[in-house]
Amino acid sequence: MSESRGSLKTVGIVAVVVALVLVAAGIFTRHRSDSQLATWTSAQATPIVTVIHPKAAGDSDALTLPGAVQAYNSAAIFARTTGYIRKWFVDIGDPVRAGQTLAILDAPEVDQQVAAAEADLQTARANRSLAASTATRWRDLLAKDAVSKQETDEKIGDLAAKSAIANAASANVRRLGALQGFTRLTAPFAGVVISRSTQIGALVTAGTAASTPLFTVAAIDRMRIYVRVPQASSGQIHQGMHATLTVPEFPGRNFDVTLTRSAGAVDPQSGTVLVELQAPNADRALKAGAYAQIKFPVGAGGSGVRLPSSALIIGAKGTQVAVVGADGKARLKTVTIGRDDGDSVAISAGLTAADRVIDSPPDSLQSGDPVRIAPPVAGK
C-alpha cells in the first residue's frame, strides 16, 4: 500500500514538472515570436535605398551651350520708292560687290514729279532773276532820289523772297532726284544674296507696314555666334578665349571660335549673360541662322560634382539631397545647382564626391531616419 502511494506521488511530481516545462516552453516560444515580429516590423519600417556616388566635374564635363549663328553683316534691301520691277540681276546664292545693282524699278509717277519740280525750279529762278534786276534798278533810282526808300526796300525784300522760293524749288528737285535714284537697288557691301522676294512687273510699295525686303545680302566670310551663358558660369568666360563649335550638318567636325565681346550684364528674365563669338568661314560651311552647340573649356558650373536629377529633393527648404551617414542614418543636405541639363545637374556647392547620396529618396524621408542600403545589382 505504501509502495502504491509512493508511485502515485512520483507520477504526480513528474506530471507537475512536465506541465511546468510545457508552460515555460510556451512562454519562451511566444516571447521569441513577439521578439521576431518586432524585429521584422522594425526592419520593414526601415526603407531600403539605393546609394550612388557623385561624379567629380572634370574636363569631360565642359560647359556646352546652344548658340545662334549669324552673318557678320546682314542687310535687308527695301525699295525706297513706289514702282514696278523692271528687271532684277541677282538671285539667292549669288555673290555681289559693294554698290552692285540688284534690281531696277520703273517709277513713272516719280519721273513726272521730277519733271514738274524742274519746271517749278526754272520758274522760280526766272522770278528771282527779274526780282534781282528790279531791285538793282530801284537802288540806282534811290541814289538819284527818284523813288522812295520804302519802295526800294520792298523791291529788295521781294528779291529775298524770290531767292528763297528758288532755293526751295532746287531742294525739291534734289529730293525727287534722290528718290528717282532709289529706283536702282544696290548692294551696301560685298556678300552673298540669301533671299529674293520679287518678280518682274511686281508692284513695290514703299513706306508701308506691309513692305517686304526685295533682297537680303549677308557677308558670310566671317560669322558671329551669340550664346547666353548662365550667370554661375559667366565668371569663367573672358574675351579672347577659344571654344569649339559643332553643327548638326557636319557631325564630327569642330570649328574653332573666339569670344570677342560680352554684354557684361545679366538678363533678369533668363539669368544669363549674352556673349558674342566669331569664326572664319572661308568655305561657307557655317550658315546664317543656323543652330550650333558651343563647348567652352570650363567646368559646367564651376568646381563641384554631378548627380542625376532623380536624387534631388525640392521642397520648402530649397534644393536638397539625402546622404547616408556612417551611422546608417539619412541626413538632408542643401545644395546649389550650377547648371541643370535635364537628366543630370551640376552641383557647385554643398556636396562632395565622397558623399553617399540616396537616389530617388522616399518623400517621407527626414534627417535622422535609419535606412538600409540595397545590395549592388550584379553587372552594375
BABA-969688 format. One record per residue (C-alpha): residue number from 1; x, y, z. Coordinates in steps of 0.05 Angstrom, whole numbers. Layout:
<gupas>
+-----+--------+--------+--------+
:   k :      X :      Y :      Z :
+-----+--------+--------+--------+
: NUM :      X :      Y :      Z :
...
+-----+--------+--------+--------+
</gupas>
This chain:
<gupas>
+-----+--------+--------+--------+
:   k :      X :      Y :      Z :
+-----+--------+--------+--------+
:   1 :      0 :      0 :      0 :
:   2 :     56 :     48 :     17 :
:   3 :     91 :     29 :    -48 :
:   4 :     28 :     47 :    -87 :
:   5 :     24 :    114 :    -53 :
:   6 :     98 :    127 :    -69 :
:   7 :     87 :    111 :   -142 :
:   8 :     28 :    158 :   -147 :
:   9 :     68 :    212 :   -113 :
:  10 :    124 :    203 :   -162 :
:  11 :     77 :    205 :   -221 :
:  12 :     46 :    269 :   -195 :
:  13 :    113 :    302 :   -187 :
:  14 :    133 :    282 :   -257 :
:  15 :     67 :    309 :   -285 :
:  16 :     77 :    375 :   -249 :
:  17 :    148 :    381 :   -277 :
:  18 :    124 :    365 :   -346 :
:  19 :     69 :    416 :   -341 :
:  20 :    118 :    469 :   -317 :
:  21 :    165 :    453 :   -374 :
:  22 :    108 :    458 :   -424 :
:  23 :     86 :    525 :   -395 :
:  24 :    158 :    552 :   -396 :
:  25 :    167 :    528 :   -467 :
:  26 :    103 :    562 :   -488 :
:  27 :    122 :    627 :   -455 :
:  28 :    191 :    624 :   -486 :
:  29 :    163 :    609 :   -555 :
:  30 :    113 :    665 :   -550 :
:  31 :    166 :    714 :   -527 :
:  32 :    211 :    693 :   -583 :
:  33 :    155 :    701 :   -633 :
:  34 :    139 :    770 :   -606 :
:  35 :    212 :    790 :   -610 :
:  36 :    218 :    764 :   -681 :
:  37 :    154 :    801 :   -700 :
:  38 :    180 :    865 :   -670 :
:  39 :    247 :    856 :   -706 :
:  40 :    211 :    842 :   -772 :
:  41 :    164 :    901 :   -763 :
:  42 :    223 :    947 :   -748 :
:  43 :    260 :    921 :   -809 :
:  44 :    200 :    932 :   -853 :
:  45 :    193 :   1003 :   -828 :
:  46 :    266 :   1019 :   -847 :
:  47 :    267 :   1039 :   -921 :
:  48 :    315 :   1004 :   -968 :
:  49 :    352 :   1056 :  -1010 :
:  50 :    399 :   1057 :  -1069 :
:  51 :    464 :   1095 :  -1058 :
:  52 :    503 :   1130 :  -1113 :
:  53 :    568 :   1169 :  -1111 :
:  54 :    571 :   1238 :  -1144 :
:  55 :    618 :   1245 :  -1203 :
:  56 :    671 :   1297 :  -1199 :
:  57 :    664 :   1352 :  -1252 :
:  58 :    725 :   1345 :  -1296 :
:  59 :    749 :   1366 :  -1365 :
:  60 :    699 :   1320 :  -1397 :
:  61 :    644 :   1360 :  -1363 :
:  62 :    658 :   1424 :  -1402 :
:  63 :    605 :   1477 :  -1409 :
:  64 :    564 :   1463 :  -1472 :
:  65 :    511 :   1513 :  -1492 :
:  66 :    467 :   1526 :  -1553 :
:  67 :    484 :   1584 :  -1598 :
:  68 :    455 :   1622 :  -1657 :
:  69 :    499 :   1632 :  -1719 :
:  70 :    491 :   1698 :  -1755 :
:  71 :    525 :   1732 :  -1813 :
:  72 :    579 :   1783 :  -1796 :
:  73 :    537 :   1835 :  -1832 :
:  74 :    467 :   1827 :  -1859 :
:  75 :    422 :   1878 :  -1893 :
:  76 :    350 :   1873 :  -1918 :
:  77 :    342 :   1914 :  -1982 :
:  78 :    276 :   1951 :  -1985 :
:  79 :    250 :   1996 :  -2040 :
:  80 :    252 :   2070 :  -2021 :
:  81 :    204 :   2090 :  -2077 :
:  82 :    139 :   2060 :  -2104 :
:  83 :    143 :   2029 :  -2173 :
:  84 :    145 :   1965 :  -2214 :
:  85 :    203 :   1917 :  -2220 :
:  86 :    233 :   1927 :  -2289 :
:  87 :    290 :   1877 :  -2281 :
:  88 :    329 :   1840 :  -2227 :
:  89 :    400 :   1817 :  -2236 :
:  90 :    418 :   1770 :  -2178 :
:  91 :    386 :   1711 :  -2144 :
:  92 :    398 :   1672 :  -2080 :
:  93 :    469 :   1647 :  -2071 :
:  94 :    499 :   1697 :  -2119 :
:  95 :    560 :   1736 :  -2094 :
:  96 :    554 :   1812 :  -2101 :
:  97 :    602 :   1870 :  -2096 :
:  98 :    591 :   1933 :  -2057 :
:  99 :    549 :   1980 :  -2099 :
: 100 :    529 :   1927 :  -2149 :
: 101 :    459 :   1936 :  -2179 :
: 102 :    410 :   1884 :  -2154 :
: 103 :    346 :   1908 :  -2189 :
: 104 :    316 :   1968 :  -2226 :
: 105 :    247 :   1997 :  -2215 :
: 106 :    201 :   2035 :  -2262 :
: 107 :    170 :   2094 :  -2224 :
: 108 :    132 :   2137 :  -2275 :
: 109 :     99 :   2178 :  -2221 :
: 110 :    166 :   2198 :  -2193 :
: 111 :    192 :   2214 :  -2263 :
: 112 :    133 :   2262 :  -2273 :
: 113 :    144 :   2293 :  -2205 :
: 114 :    217 :   2306 :  -2223 :
: 115 :    196 :   2339 :  -2288 :
: 116 :    145 :   2383 :  -2252 :
: 117 :    196 :   2402 :  -2199 :
: 118 :    247 :   2422 :  -2251 :
: 119 :    195 :   2466 :  -2285 :
: 120 :    178 :   2498 :  -2218 :
: 121 :    253 :   2510 :  -2207 :
: 122 :    260 :   2545 :  -2274 :
: 123 :    200 :   2589 :  -2259 :
: 124 :    229 :   2606 :  -2190 :
: 125 :    296 :   2623 :  -2220 :
: 126 :    264 :   2668 :  -2273 :
: 127 :    225 :   2705 :  -2219 :
: 128 :    287 :   2712 :  -2177 :
: 129 :    326 :   2740 :  -2237 :
: 130 :    271 :   2790 :  -2251 :
: 131 :    268 :   2810 :  -2177 :
: 132 :    344 :   2818 :  -2176 :
: 133 :    345 :   2865 :  -2236 :
: 134 :    286 :   2904 :  -2209 :
: 135 :    320 :   2913 :  -2141 :
: 136 :    384 :   2936 :  -2176 :
: 137 :    347 :   2989 :  -2216 :
: 138 :    309 :   3015 :  -2155 :
: 139 :    375 :   3022 :  -2117 :
: 140 :    401 :   3065 :  -2174 :
: 141 :    337 :   3107 :  -2174 :
: 142 :    341 :   3115 :  -2099 :
: 143 :    411 :   3143 :  -2106 :
: 144 :    381 :   3197 :  -2151 :
: 145 :    322 :   3209 :  -2103 :
: 146 :    275 :   3186 :  -2159 :
: 147 :    239 :   3136 :  -2115 :
: 148 :    226 :   3129 :  -2041 :
: 149 :    267 :   3085 :  -1995 :
: 150 :    204 :   3046 :  -1975 :
: 151 :    192 :   3025 :  -2047 :
: 152 :    265 :   3006 :  -2055 :
: 153 :    262 :   2963 :  -1992 :
: 154 :    200 :   2928 :  -2019 :
: 155 :    237 :   2910 :  -2083 :
: 156 :    297 :   2884 :  -2044 :
: 157 :    251 :   2844 :  -1999 :
: 158 :    216 :   2815 :  -2060 :
: 159 :    284 :   2792 :  -2085 :
: 160 :    298 :   2757 :  -2020 :
: 161 :    230 :   2722 :  -2022 :
: 162 :    241 :   2701 :  -2095 :
: 163 :    310 :   2675 :  -2077 :
: 164 :    281 :   2633 :  -2020 :
: 165 :    228 :   2604 :  -2067 :
: 166 :    282 :   2586 :  -2117 :
: 167 :    323 :   2552 :  -2064 :
: 168 :    262 :   2512 :  -2041 :
: 169 :    248 :   2491 :  -2112 :
: 170 :    320 :   2470 :  -2121 :
: 171 :    317 :   2428 :  -2057 :
: 172 :    253 :   2395 :  -2081 :
: 173 :    287 :   2376 :  -2146 :
: 174 :    345 :   2346 :  -2109 :
: 175 :    297 :   2307 :  -2063 :
: 176 :    258 :   2279 :  -2121 :
: 177 :    323 :   2265 :  -2158 :
: 178 :    347 :   2224 :  -2098 :
: 179 :    280 :   2188 :  -2096 :
: 180 :    287 :   2174 :  -2170 :
: 181 :    357 :   2146 :  -2156 :
: 182 :    325 :   2096 :  -2108 :
: 183 :    295 :   2061 :  -2169 :
: 184 :    363 :   2027 :  -2174 :
: 185 :    373 :   1979 :  -2116 :
: 186 :    447 :   1966 :  -2099 :
: 187 :    485 :   1922 :  -2051 :
: 188 :    510 :   1960 :  -1989 :
: 189 :    571 :   1915 :  -1981 :
: 190 :    604 :   1854 :  -2012 :
: 191 :    570 :   1789 :  -1994 :
: 192 :    520 :   1737 :  -2016 :
: 193 :    446 :   1744 :  -2033 :
: 194 :    410 :   1699 :  -1984 :
: 195 :    338 :   1718 :  -2002 :
: 196 :    299 :   1746 :  -2061 :
: 197 :    225 :   1761 :  -2059 :
: 198 :    207 :   1797 :  -2123 :
: 199 :    189 :   1784 :  -2195 :
: 200 :    190 :   1826 :  -2259 :
: 201 :    128 :   1870 :  -2263 :
: 202 :    112 :   1864 :  -2189 :
: 203 :     86 :   1927 :  -2156 :
: 204 :    131 :   1951 :  -2099 :
: 205 :    100 :   1998 :  -2047 :
: 206 :    149 :   2036 :  -2004 :
: 207 :    140 :   2063 :  -1934 :
: 208 :     83 :   2018 :  -1911 :
: 209 :     79 :   1966 :  -1856 :
: 210 :     66 :   1912 :  -1908 :
: 211 :    132 :   1927 :  -1944 :
: 212 :    177 :   1866 :  -1950 :
: 213 :    251 :   1865 :  -1967 :
: 214 :    264 :   1852 :  -2040 :
: 215 :    333 :   1822 :  -2026 :
: 216 :    375 :   1804 :  -1965 :
: 217 :    451 :   1810 :  -1971 :
: 218 :    496 :   1778 :  -1920 :
: 219 :    572 :   1780 :  -1910 :
: 220 :    588 :   1708 :  -1892 :
: 221 :    664 :   1705 :  -1898 :
: 222 :    664 :   1713 :  -1822 :
: 223 :    607 :   1693 :  -1776 :
: 224 :    581 :   1717 :  -1709 :
: 225 :    555 :   1667 :  -1658 :
: 226 :    512 :   1690 :  -1600 :
: 227 :    508 :   1649 :  -1536 :
: 228 :    473 :   1660 :  -1470 :
: 229 :    518 :   1638 :  -1413 :
: 230 :    487 :   1622 :  -1344 :
: 231 :    506 :   1671 :  -1290 :
: 232 :    540 :   1616 :  -1249 :
: 233 :    590 :   1603 :  -1306 :
: 234 :    598 :   1675 :  -1332 :
: 235 :    657 :   1687 :  -1286 :
: 236 :    698 :   1635 :  -1324 :
: 237 :    683 :   1666 :  -1392 :
: 238 :    730 :   1720 :  -1416 :
: 239 :    746 :   1758 :  -1480 :
: 240 :    796 :   1723 :  -1525 :
: 241 :    783 :   1652 :  -1501 :
: 242 :    774 :   1597 :  -1553 :
: 243 :    716 :   1549 :  -1556 :
: 244 :    693 :   1492 :  -1600 :
: 245 :    631 :   1497 :  -1645 :
: 246 :    593 :   1439 :  -1676 :
: 247 :    534 :   1439 :  -1723 :
: 248 :    487 :   1381 :  -1740 :
: 249 :    502 :   1380 :  -1814 :
: 250 :    576 :   1366 :  -1802 :
: 251 :    579 :   1312 :  -1749 :
: 252 :    649 :   1302 :  -1722 :
: 253 :    675 :   1368 :  -1748 :
: 254 :    697 :   1420 :  -1697 :
: 255 :    701 :   1495 :  -1713 :
: 256 :    747 :   1539 :  -1672 :
: 257 :    712 :   1602 :  -1649 :
: 258 :    738 :   1661 :  -1608 :
: 259 :    699 :   1701 :  -1557 :
: 260 :    702 :   1774 :  -1579 :
: 261 :    654 :   1811 :  -1533 :
: 262 :    606 :   1803 :  -1475 :
: 263 :    544 :   1843 :  -1456 :
: 264 :    572 :   1849 :  -1385 :
: 265 :    503 :   1846 :  -1355 :
: 266 :    455 :   1792 :  -1332 :
: 267 :    388 :   1788 :  -1366 :
: 268 :    338 :   1788 :  -1307 :
: 269 :    288 :   1745 :  -1345 :
: 270 :    335 :   1688 :  -1365 :
: 271 :    391 :   1697 :  -1314 :
: 272 :    443 :   1693 :  -1369 :
: 273 :    498 :   1737 :  -1399 :
: 274 :    498 :   1747 :  -1475 :
: 275 :    566 :   1736 :  -1507 :
: 276 :    589 :   1740 :  -1579 :
: 277 :    639 :   1694 :  -1613 :
: 278 :    667 :   1698 :  -1683 :
: 279 :    693 :   1646 :  -1731 :
: 280 :    725 :   1649 :  -1801 :
: 281 :    681 :   1620 :  -1855 :
: 282 :    722 :   1618 :  -1918 :
: 283 :    690 :   1553 :  -1942 :
: 284 :    620 :   1577 :  -1923 :
: 285 :    607 :   1515 :  -1881 :
: 286 :    572 :   1557 :  -1828 :
: 287 :    505 :   1583 :  -1849 :
: 288 :    469 :   1646 :  -1824 :
: 289 :    411 :   1629 :  -1778 :
: 290 :    438 :   1560 :  -1761 :
: 291 :    434 :   1526 :  -1693 :
: 292 :    500 :   1506 :  -1662 :
: 293 :    530 :   1476 :  -1599 :
: 294 :    588 :   1513 :  -1567 :
: 295 :    634 :   1477 :  -1518 :
: 296 :    673 :   1523 :  -1471 :
: 297 :    735 :   1494 :  -1438 :
: 298 :    709 :   1506 :  -1368 :
: 299 :    671 :   1467 :  -1315 :
: 300 :    596 :   1463 :  -1323 :
: 301 :    582 :   1501 :  -1260 :
: 302 :    650 :   1516 :  -1231 :
: 303 :    683 :   1466 :  -1184 :
: 304 :    634 :   1413 :  -1159 :
: 305 :    602 :   1346 :  -1174 :
: 306 :    548 :   1318 :  -1219 :
: 307 :    486 :   1280 :  -1199 :
: 308 :    425 :   1251 :  -1234 :
: 309 :    364 :   1294 :  -1226 :
: 310 :    327 :   1237 :  -1192 :
: 311 :    370 :   1247 :  -1129 :
: 312 :    344 :   1318 :  -1117 :
: 313 :    292 :   1336 :  -1064 :
: 314 :    255 :   1401 :  -1080 :
: 315 :    218 :   1429 :  -1020 :
: 316 :    206 :   1489 :   -976 :
: 317 :    279 :   1488 :   -954 :
: 318 :    304 :   1493 :  -1026 :
: 319 :    341 :   1441 :  -1065 :
: 320 :    368 :   1384 :  -1022 :
: 321 :    397 :   1314 :  -1028 :
: 322 :    395 :   1257 :   -978 :
: 323 :    461 :   1225 :   -958 :
: 324 :    475 :   1164 :   -915 :
: 325 :    520 :   1176 :   -855 :
: 326 :    569 :   1128 :   -822 :
: 327 :    514 :   1111 :   -771 :
: 328 :    468 :   1086 :   -825 :
: 329 :    420 :   1144 :   -818 :
: 330 :    398 :   1193 :   -871 :
: 331 :    417 :   1266 :   -870 :
: 332 :    388 :   1320 :   -915 :
: 333 :    438 :   1370 :   -944 :
: 334 :    422 :   1435 :   -980 :
: 335 :    459 :   1441 :  -1046 :
: 336 :    469 :   1494 :  -1100 :
: 337 :    456 :   1476 :  -1173 :
: 338 :    508 :   1504 :  -1220 :
: 339 :    474 :   1480 :  -1284 :
: 340 :    413 :   1438 :  -1300 :
: 341 :    419 :   1392 :  -1360 :
: 342 :    352 :   1358 :  -1351 :
: 343 :    372 :   1286 :  -1334 :
: 344 :    431 :   1309 :  -1293 :
: 345 :    453 :   1371 :  -1254 :
: 346 :    520 :   1401 :  -1236 :
: 347 :    525 :   1415 :  -1161 :
: 348 :    570 :   1474 :  -1148 :
: 349 :    565 :   1475 :  -1071 :
: 350 :    541 :   1432 :  -1013 :
: 351 :    564 :   1363 :  -1036 :
: 352 :    629 :   1325 :  -1047 :
: 353 :    648 :   1264 :  -1087 :
: 354 :    657 :   1224 :  -1023 :
: 355 :    584 :   1231 :  -1001 :
: 356 :    538 :   1171 :  -1007 :
: 357 :    476 :   1201 :  -1040 :
: 358 :    408 :   1166 :  -1039 :
: 359 :    379 :   1160 :  -1109 :
: 360 :    303 :   1171 :  -1114 :
: 361 :    294 :   1182 :  -1039 :
: 362 :    225 :   1170 :  -1007 :
: 363 :    182 :   1231 :  -1000 :
: 364 :    174 :   1219 :   -925 :
: 365 :    249 :   1213 :   -911 :
: 366 :    275 :   1260 :   -857 :
: 367 :    343 :   1274 :   -827 :
: 368 :    359 :   1221 :   -774 :
: 369 :    315 :   1167 :   -804 :
: 370 :    351 :   1099 :   -807 :
: 371 :    358 :   1068 :   -876 :
: 372 :    382 :   1003 :   -905 :
: 373 :    428 :   1005 :   -966 :
: 374 :    406 :    958 :  -1021 :
: 375 :    459 :    909 :  -1044 :
: 376 :    491 :    926 :  -1111 :
: 377 :    459 :    893 :  -1171 :
: 378 :    504 :    845 :  -1208 :
: 379 :    532 :    875 :  -1272 :
: 380 :    522 :    947 :  -1249 :
+-----+--------+--------+--------+
</gupas>
